[in-house]
Amino acid sequence: MKHILQNLKNGSSQVTELPSPADARGQLLICSSCSLVSAGTERMLVDFGKASWIDKARQQPDKVQQVWEKARTDGLFTTLDAVRSKLDQPLGLGYCNVGTLLVVGAGVTGFQVGDRVVSNGPHAELVVVPQHLCAPIPAGVLDEAAAFTVLASIGLQGIRLAQPSLGETFVVSGLGLIGLLTGQLLAAQGCRVLGLDPDPGKCALAETLGITALHLASGVDPVAWCLEHTGGIGVDGVLITAATASSEPVHVAAQACRQRGRIVLVGVTGLELRRDLFYKKELSFQVSCSYGPGRYDPAYEQQGHDYPIGFVRWTEQRNFQAVLHALATGALRTDPLISHRFPIEQAAGAYELLSSPEPSLGILLRYPGTADPQQRVIALPAADAGAARISPPDSRQPLLSVIGAGNYASRMLIPAFAKAGARFHTLAASSGIGPVHVGRKFGFSQASTDPAALLADPTVNSVVIATRHDSHAALVQQALAAGKHVFVEKPLCLTTTELEAIEASYTGQSLLMVGFNRRFAPLLMDLQQQLTRLQGPKAFAYTCNAGAIPADHWTQDPAAGGGRLLGEACHFVDLLRHLAASPIEDLQLINATDRKPCPDTFSLQLRFADGSIGTVHYFANGSKAFPKERLEVFAAGKVLQLDNYRKLKAWGIPGFRTRRRLSQDKGQVACCKAFLAAIEAGGPAPIAAAELFEVQRWLLRAVGR
C-alpha cells in the first residue's frame, strides 16, 4: 500500500510502498478514500525538515541543551550518531482521514464493517486507528466534506474552552483552514464573528462564509476596528488560530477584548504576554489542546477507556461527532475551502505546492481503494538477493529476522548486529514504516507486519525480538517452538508465570539469549580480567543515574513495560552476577518513599553464594549532566572503578594504567557477535540459560510478580 513519508533531514515528502498494517484489539482497519492536508501543521514540518542544521537548532534550543549534556557524558561520536539517527527516522504525515471500515477489532463497539468513517489516520491507502479516534459519517455527508472533521474539531475544542453564548461577538485571528472552520462553528452557536488575516484572498472567502473580515495589511487598526464593531465595548472573546512566531496576535487580542474577555490560543504564536493588558481587564488566557479531552491519554486513546459522559460531555470522539452533525445540517460548509485535489500517486506535488508561493487552502488527496489488506509482506529491492537462498535453519550460518523496528531496535540493536556481521532476512513490526525504512538501510530482504509468517519461515534460523516488553514472553515461546535461535532484548518476561512457561518450552535445542550487553563491554572485560587474579569475596557498587521519564510512559506501566527495575536495572543485576561468578542467594529491593506502581528510584542489595555482596543504586532524581553509569569493585585490598564505560581506573594494582575510550562502548556489538558466533559453533549460548532464568526469577520476586 502507498503511504506518504517525510524526511526530517531534508524536508522531502515521498509516496512509499509499505506492507499493509496489522489490525489489533480495540482498533479499526480502514480503506482510505480521501484525506486532507493540514496546511499549518504539515507545512511547519516540511519547513523544519528543509531547514539547515543551524536553523533546526535555533528552532529547538531545549534540544540543543540536551545534545550538549549528552556529549559531555557519553562522548561526541555517540551523541552525533544519536542525533543523526533521530533525524533519519521518517515521519508519517497527515491526520484527517476518511474511508471505509474493513476490519473491526475485538472489543470495539459502535462500528460495523462497511461503515464510512472519519479518523485521525495518516495519508495512507490503509490505516489502523483506535476506536476513540474514529467516528461514523452520517448519510448525506460526502467524503470530501468529512475530511475536514478533525481540523474542525481542533477549532471546536477552542470554542468549548471559550464558552461563547448567543449574541456574543468573537474574533477569529488567522483565517486559514482551522480559522474559517472555527468562524462558521461560532456563527452556528449564535455568535457574531469577526476575522483577522493578512491575506486578502482569505478575508474575501471568509466574507462569503458569514465572517466579517479585516485584511491586516489594509492599514486599518485592528483594535479600533474591533471596537467600532462592538460599539466601543470590545469583543467578548478571541480565538487565535494563526501560526506565527510573533506575539502580536496575542497583543491585539488583549487590546480588542472587553473587561474579563476570553482569549484561547488554538494555533501557534509567540507568548510574550504584556501583563498590564491582562491585569487591567482581568482577561483570561488559555491554550487549547488538539481535538479535545482524551487527546494524548493512553488509557482513552490506546486502551479504549471512555470518559463518562456525565462528567466529560465532550471528548475528542464526541467533538468529531458534533462536527459531522454540523456538516449534515449544513451549518458547516467545506466546498469553498477546497483549492486542490491530488491522487495519492502525485502527493509529492501537493507538498511542493504547500511550500510554494502559489495560493492554496484545502488540499485533498484521493485514494483508489484498491490496496490489499492481506499484503503484509513485501520484498525490499535493496536487499541481498542471495539471502533467501540460504539453507534451512539447521545450518550453522546465522540468518536473522527481527521483530520490532522502534527506536531501540532501529538506532541501537539492528546497527549493532550489522556491525557484528549479521545477515538479515525479514524485519517485522505492527506498522510498515520502520520495517521498510530500516530494512532498506540494513539490507533486509523483506519488510513485514506479520510476525507469525516470519516465525514460520523455514529459511530463517534465528530471531531477534525487540518489541514492547509485554510481548516478549509470548514471542520467545513461539520462536522456540518454531525451532529458532532467540535473541530477546531485556526483559525476558514480566511475570513468574511467563518465566515458568519459557522454562518449560526451552529444550536446549535452540540458543536463547537476553541482550545483557554490559558484560561484553571492552573496559568491563578488562576489569573482569583483573578480578580473576584476586582471591576472596568481592563487594560491588553500581550506580545508575537513570534520569526521569514521564510517569505515563509505557515503560512505567506495570502491564505494558513492567517498570524500570525489570526493564533496565536487570542489566546491572546480570552484570554483578557475572562478575561474582557465583549464584545469587538473596536480593532485596529498597524503594524510595514515593509509592509508585513501578518505582524508578531504588536500591537493590545482593548477596552471592561465594560471600560476595553487591548494591545497585538506580536513581531517577539526579542531574543529566552527571555521567549515567559507574561501577566500583572492592576486593583483596584493591579497588577498580569503571566510569560510564569510558574510563577504567584502579587503586592498589601495581603497574595498572588508567584506560580510556573516546566514546561509550557498552558492549552492544560484542554481545551481538557472541550470539552469532555461538550459532556458528553450534553452542553453547554466551550466557547460560540457567543463569538468565536465575536473574529473572530474583528480579520478579523483588517486585512481587
N, C-alpha and C positions, 0 to 999 in steps of 0.2 A: 504494500500500500504506500501511497505518497504522503509525505509529512514535510512541513516547512521547518527548517532549522536555521538558526542564526549563529554565525561565527563571532564570538566575542573578541577575538583578536583583531579582525579587520572589518567587522560590521556587515559582511556579505550574508545574504539570505539565499538559500537554495532549496529546491524540492528534492527530497531524498527518498529512495525506496527503503522501506523498513518492513520487517515481519509484522504480521497483524498482532495487535495487543492481546494479552491474556485477560479474560474476564475473571472475576473473583467474587466471593461472598460480599453482599452489600453494594455491588457495583452494577453498572449498566453498560452494555456494549452497543454503540450507536454507529450506524452508517450515515456519514455526513451528506447533506445536500448543499449547504452553503455555510459560510462563516464570514463574520465582519472583522475587518482590520481595525483595531483600536488605534486611531491615528496618534493620539497623545502618547500613550504608553509605548507602543511599538516604535514610533519614530524616536523616542528617547533612547530605547535600547539599541536601535540601529546607529544612532549618532554616537552613543557611547562606544560601540564596537569600532566605529571608524576613527575614533579619536586616537591620537598618539599615546604612547606610554605616559608621557609627561601630563597630557591633558586628562588621561584616565586617573592619574594620581591626584591631580588638582580637584577632580570631582569627588574623590573619596579620601579625604585626609585622614579619617579614622583608620582606614585600611592601611595607609602608608605607615602609620604608627605601629600597627600590628606587625607589618613586614620588618621594620627596624628592630623590634623586640625579638622577633624570631631569628633574625640574622645574628643578633648578639648572643643568643643562647644556643642555636642549632648550627650556626655557620652559614657563610654566604652562599655556597653552592647548593646546600639543602634548601635554603629559602628561595633561591631563584628557581629551582626545579618545582617547588610548590606553587609559586606564582604562575609559571608557565603552564603547569597542569591545570590550574584553576581557569585560566583564560582559554585553555584548549577545549573545555567542555562545551559542546553545542547546546544551544538553548531552543527548546520548542516554543514557537511563537503562537499567540492567539488565545482568546478565552471567551469568544462569542460564537458558539457553535449551534447549528440546527441540523437535525437528522431524524432517522427512523430507528426505533429500537430493534436490535437483532437478538439480544440475549438479556434476560432479566436475572440477575444473580440471586443466589439463595439469600433469604432473609429480607428481600426487597418487597415492599408493598406499595400499592397505588399506581403501578405501571404494568403494561402488557406489551408483549411482542407486537410490533407493528405500529405502536404509538409514535406520533410525531412529537419530538421533544426539543426543548432548548436546554443548553448546558454551558458550563464554562470550559468545555473541552477545547483543545488546541486546533490549529489549522491542519487537519489530517483527514484522510478518507475514512478511517475508523478511529473512534475514540472510546476510552473507558473512563467513566466518571462515577463518583459516589452518588448515591440516590438523592442526598440533600442538596446537591449542586446541579439538579436537573428538575425540569417541570414540564408537564404535558402542554401541548399547544392547542388552544381551543379551535374548534371548527370555524372556518371563515377567516382565520389569521394566516396569511401567506408566509411561507418560509422566510422570504427576504425581509419581511417586516419583523418576524420573530427573532431574526438575527440581532436586532437592536436591544433585546430584552436585558442582557447582562449589563450593557453600558447604561441603559436607563435605570437599572436597579442601583447603580452607583450614585446617580443623582437622586433617586428616590430616598436612599438612606440619608443623604444630606438633608433632604426636605423633612424627614421624620425627626431629625435632631433639631431642626429649626422650629418645628411645631407651628406652622402657619395656620391662620384661621381665616374664615370667609371675610373678604373685604380688605385684607391687609395688602400692602404694597411691598414687593420683594424685588431686589436686584439680582440678576444673574450676571456675574462678572466673568466673561470668557464665553464666547458663543461658538465653540467647537461642537462636536457631536454631543458630548455629555451636557454642555450648556444648553443647546437647543432642545434636547430631550427634557432636561430639568425644567426649563421655562414652560414647556407645554404641560408638564405634570403639575406645576404650581398653578397654572391657569385653570386646570381641571379641578383644583381644590377651591376655586373661587377667589384666587388672588389676582391682583393687578401686577403684571410682570414688566419690569424694565430690564434692558440688556445693555451691556458694555462690551465693546470689542474693537481692536484696531483695524480689523478687516472690513471694508465697506461692503464687500460681497456677502459676508456672513450676516452683517447687520440688515441688509436688504432681505435676505432669506428669513431672518427672524421676524421681520415685519409681516411676512406672509403667514407666519405661524401664530400670530396674535401677541407677539412680544414687541413692545415699544423700545427701539434700539437707538443707541448713540454710537456713532463712529468716533473713536477716541482721537483720531488724527484730524478731526474736523476743526479743532481749535476751540470747541465749546468746553467749558469747565465741567467735568462730570459731576462734581459735588453740587455746584449751583444748579445743574440740570436736574439732578435728583430732587433737590429742594423745591425747584419750580414745579415738578410733577407731583409733589405731595403738599402743596400749599405752605411750604416753609417748615413743615413738621420734621421731615426726614423719613426715610424708608423704615419699615418695620424690621427688615432683615436683609442680609446679603448672603448669597451662596456663591462662593468663589470657585469657579470651575476652570480657571485659567491654568496654564502650565508655563511658568516663568521663574527665573532666579530672583527677580525683583520683588521687593516688599511693597511696591506701590499699590497693587490691588488691595492689600490689607489696609493701607493708609487711607485710600479713597473710601473703602467700605466703612471704616470707623468714622470718617467725617460725614458720610452720607446718611448714617443711621440716626434715628431718633434716640431720645433718652431710653436707656435699657433695651436698645435694639439687639438683635442676634446676628452673629456672623459665624458661618460654618464654612470651613475650608474643605472642599471636595477634591480640588486639583492639587497642584504643587506650586508653591510660591516661596519667596523668602519670608522669614519670620522675625524680622527686626521690628517688633511692635513698639509703638510710641505710647508709653504708659499714660501720658496726660490725656490722650484721646479716649482711652478706655476708662480711665479713672473718673473724669468729669461726667461722663454719660452713664457710667456703670454698665458698660457693654459686656455682653457675654461672647466668648470666642471658643469654638470647638472644632476639632479635626474629625472628619467623618472617615470611617474605616470601611472601604470597599463596598460589598453588596449588602452588609447588614450583620446583625448578631449571628454568631456561628462561624464567621469567617476566621480562619486560622485556628479554630478549635478542633484538635484531632478527634475528640470524643463526638463532636457533632458531624464533622465532615467525613472522617475516615471510618469511625466506628458506628455511625448511624444512630446516635442517641439524640433524639429531637428535644427541643426545649418545650416545656408545657405551654400551650397557647394562652392559658390563663395568666401566666407570668411574663411570657415573652411573646407579645402578639405578632411582631414582625421579625421573622428570621430571614436569612438570605433567600431561602427557597420560597417563603411566602411573599417576599418582595418580587421575585420572579413572577409569581402567580398574579400579583397585583398589576404589574406592568403588562402582562399578557391580557388581563381583563381590560385595561385601558386601550390596548390595541384592538381588542374585539369590539369595543363600544365606539371606536372612532375618536376617543379623547386624545389619542396619541397618534400622530401622523409621521410616517418614516419615508414615504416615497420621495418627498422633496430633498431628503438628506442623502440619497444615493447619487454619487457622482460617477463611479466607475464600477465595472464588473470584469473579472478576470477568471478564466478557467484555472484550475489548480496547477496545470502544467506550465502556465505562464505567470505563476505567482511572483517570480523574481522581478518581473516588470512592475508589479504592484508596489514592491518595496523601493524600486528605483523612482517610481512616481512619488512615493511618500517623502523621499529625501530631495526631490527636485523642486524648483521654484514654481512648477505648474500647479495651479489651484486644484485641490481635491478635497473631498469631505468623507462621505461614506463609501469605502472601497469594499466591495463584496467579492468573495472567492466562491466559485461554483465547483461542485464535485460530480463526477459521472454516476456514482452509485454502483460501481462495478467491482469494487475491491473484494477480495476473497477473505472472509474471516478465518478460514482454515489454513491459510498460507502463513504458518507460524515459524517456518524455517526458510531462510533464503541463502543462496550462495554469495560469497563475497569475492569480487573479482580480483582483489589484490592478494588473495591467499595463495599459498604454495599448492600448486595443482597436484603435487605428489603426496600430500599429507593424507588424503583419504585412502590411498592405496597401501598404507602400512598394514602389516599383518594383524590378525585378530589379537585380542587382549592377552593371550598367553605369551606374546612376545615380551622380551625384557626391554625393548626400546620404548621409552615412555612417550605416549601421545596423550596430551591433556585436553580435556574440555573443562570449561569454567562456568559455574552457576553463580551469577552475581556480577553486576557491572557498575556498582555505585562508586562513591568517592574513594573508599579504601581499595577496592579491587582495581579500579582504573588507574589510580595515582600511585599505588604502592605495590600491591601484590602481583598484578599481571606484569608490570615493568620489571619486578624482581625476578619472576620466573623467566622472562625474556632474556635478562642478563645472565641468568643461570644456564641458558642454552635450551630451554624447553621448546618443544614443537607443539603447536596448538591446533585444535580441530574446531570445536564449536564453543561459542560464547552465548550464554542464555541469561535472560532477565525478564521481569514482568513487562517492561517497556522495551521496544526495539531500538530506542535511540542509543543507549550505551553499547549494546552488542554490535551495532553497525559501526559506530564511530570508533570505539576501542578495538573492535575486531579488525577493521581495516588497518588501523595503526600498527597492530602487532601481528598481522599475518594469519588470522584465523581463517578457516575455510568456510565457516557458516556462522550466521547470526540467527538467534532463535529466541522465542518467547515460550518455548515448550520444554521445560526441564525433563519431563518424563521421556520424551523422544530422545533427548541427549543421553539419558541413562541407559536407554535400551539399545543404543548404537553399538554394534559389536566391534567396530573399527577402533573404538576408544578404550584404552585400558586404565586410564587414570582420570579422576575427577577432583577439581578444586572447588570447594564450597565457600563462598564469600557473600552470603546473603544476610538478611536480618537475623538476629540471634535466635528468635523463636522458631525459625525454620531449620536450624542446624541439625537437631537430633533426627527428625524425620528424614531429611535428605541423606544424612550419614547412613542410616539404616537401609534406605533404598539403594544407595550406591554400593554398599557392602553386599546386599542381596543380589545386585547385578554383577558381582564379581570384579568391581573396580577397586583400584588403589585409591585411597581417600586422603586428601589434604584438606582439613577444615580449619577455617580461621576461628580463633577463640571467640566465645567459649564453646566447648564441645556440646554442652546442653544446658538447660536451665532448671531441671528438676531431678531429684533422685530417681523417680520413676523412669524418666528418659534415659538416665545413665544406665540403669539396670537393663533397659531394653537394648541399648547399644552393646553392652557387655554380652548379653545373650546372643546377639546377632553376629558378634565378632568371632570368627573361627580361626583367625590367623592365616587364612589362605591369601588374603589381601593385606597390604600395608595400610595402617591407619596412623595419621599424624595430625597433631594440632599445631597451629602456627606460632609456637613458642620460640620466637626468633632470638630473644636476648641471649640465650645460651650459646648462640653461634656468632655473636659479635666478636670481631678481631681482638679488641682490647680485653674483652671478657675471657677469651681463650688464653690470652697472655696471663691474666690474673689467675685463672684456673691452673695453669702450669706451675705458677709459684706455689699455689696451695698444695699441690701433690708432693712438694718437698717438705711440708710441715706436718708434724705429728700432733695428735690430740684433737679434742673438740674445738670447734670454731664458733665465733659469735658474729652474726651478720646484722647489719643495719641498712635497710634500703629505704630511701626517701623518694617519694614521687610528688612533685609539685604539679598536680594534675590540672589545676585551673578549673574555674567554674563553667558549667554548661547549663542551659536553661532547664528548669525543673520539668517542663513539658516536652523535652526532647525524648525521642522514642527510646533511647538507651536508658533513660531513667524510669521507664515504665516497667514494673515488675514482670508483666506478662510478655511484653514485646522485646525488651532489651535485657532484662534481668538485673539492671543496675551496674554500677562501675566496678564493684567488687568482682562479680562474675565476668564482666566484660573486659576489664583491663588489669586489675590488681592480680588476676590469675597469673599474668606474666611473671610477676615478681615472686609469687609462691613457688611456681615451677622453677625459677632460677635458683632460689635458695635450696630447694630440694635437690637440684642438680649439683650445686657446689658442695653441699653437705655429703652427697653420695650416700645418703642414709635415709630410710623411711621416716615419714612424719609420724610422731607419736601423739602430738597434740597441736591443735590450732584454735586460738581464742580470738574473737572479734571484740574490739573495744570501740564503740561508736562515739561520735561527738554528741553533745547534749540535744541537738535537734533530733526529732523523731520522724525522719523521712522514711517512706516505704523502702527506698533504695538509698542508703547513706552514701555520701561521697566524700566525707571527711572522717577517717577512721584509722585505727591501728590494728595490725594482726600480730599476735605473739605465737611463735612456732617453737616446738621442741622436737628434736630428731633422736632417733634410736641410738646414735653414737654419742649422745650427750651434747651435741651442738645445739645452739639456740639462734633464733632469728627474730627480727622485728621488721615489719613492713609498715611504714608511715605513708598513708595515701591521703593527701590533703588537697582540697578544692578551694581553700580560702586564702591562698597565697598570691604573690605578685607574679605576673607572666615574665617580668624582667629577670627573675631568678631562674637558673637552669632547672630543667624539668626533673632529671633523674640523677641520683647519686647512690653508690653502693660503697659501704665500708666493711672491711673484714678484719677481725682481730683474732690472731692465733699464734701460739708459740712465741710470744714476745715480739711479734711482727704486726704491722698494720698495712693494709692495702686499701687504696681509695680510687674508685672509678667515677669520674665526674662527667656525667651526661654523654658517655660513650665517645668522648673526645680527648680525655686525658686520664692516664693511669699513673698514680704516684705510689710510692712505698716508703715505709719507715722501718728501720731495723734490718733491712736486707742489704748486706754489703754489695757494692758494685751495681745495684739496680739504678738505672737511669730513667727518669720520667719519660713516658711515651705519649705522644700527641698525634691527633689527626685533625686535618683542616676542617672537616665536617663530620657530623654524626655518622656512625655506621652501627646500627642496632642489630646487624646480622640477618637482615631480611633475605638478601641474595644468597648468603651462605646456607641459610635454612632451606631455601628452595633447592639449592644444589644438592644438599644432603638427601632430600626426598627423592630427587631424580636419580641420584647415584644408587640409592637403596633399591629402587625399582630395577635398574640395570643389573645390579648384583644379585637380584633375587632375594633381598632382605639381608639382615634384619632391618626393621624400621629405625630411624635415627633416634627416636625416643620410644622406649619400650611401652607397649600398650598398657601394661600393668601400672607403670608409673603415671601415665596420663589419667587412668581411672582413679588412682590413689589421690592425686592432686585434686581432681574434680570432686571426688567424694568429700574430702575435707572442706573444700570451699562451700559445697552445698550444705553441709552440716552447719557451717558458720552462719549462714543466712537462713537456716531453718527451712530448707526446701527438700 
